[in-house]
Amino acid sequence: MKLYIEEHLDPQFQELGLRLALIAAPPVIMNLSTLQQRRAAIDTYPYADGPLDGIQNQLKLGVLRVWKARSRSK
């Protein structure tokens, strides 16, 4: 995802693109079949990368929000 953003966005928009990708990733991760797959997907993200800090924590919180929303709607 990061490589795609770096190749297709102007430098001044790359940080914004990366932050938006963190918003889009949790629903995709929640669609994985097992808890182990979801944990493995989160583990592929670094804790920090350049101007972005706490990436894994943000993903974990995002996945938790999606999980809670899905649990409530059942």
N, C-alpha and C positions, 0 to 999 in steps of 0.2 A: 504494500500500500504506500509506504513511504517513498519508494523508488518511483512509483507511478506519479505521485504528487510532485516530486522533485523534477521529473522529466516534463510534466505538462503544465505546471503553474509557474508564473513569474516569481522570482525570489521573494518579492514583498508580500506575496499571498501564500507562500508555502506553510508558514506557521499556522495561519488560519485554516488551511486545508487539512493539516494534520490534526488540529483540534476538532474540526468537523468530522473527520474520520473516526475519532474517539467516540463521537456521539452515534455514529452509524454502526460501529462494531458490536455493541452489546446484543442487539436483537439477532444478529447473525450468529454470534457465539451461542446464544440461548437455543438456536435451532439445531445445534449439534445433538446427537443422540444420547450421549452419556455424560455424567458428571466428570469423568476422567477426561473425555474429549474437550469439554469446556475448560477444565483446568489447564490442560496442555495448550490450548489455544491462547489463553491468557498468558501463560508462561513464555510464549514466543515474543511477547512485547517486552521491551526493556523497561527498567524502572524509570529511567530518565533518558532523554535524548535531546541534546542541544537545549533550546529554550523551553522544552516541555519537561516538566518534572512530575513525578508521581503517576506516570502513565498506567502502570499495572493497577494501582489503587483506584484510579478513575474508571478503568475497565471493570474491575471487580464491583464497584458501586453501581455502575451502569447495568451490569448483568443482574445484580441483586434487585435493582428497581424493575427491570423487565420481568424477572421471576415473580416478584410480589404482585405486579400488575396482572400477570397471567393467572396467578393463584386466586386473586380476588374475582376474576371474571368467570371462573369455573363454577 
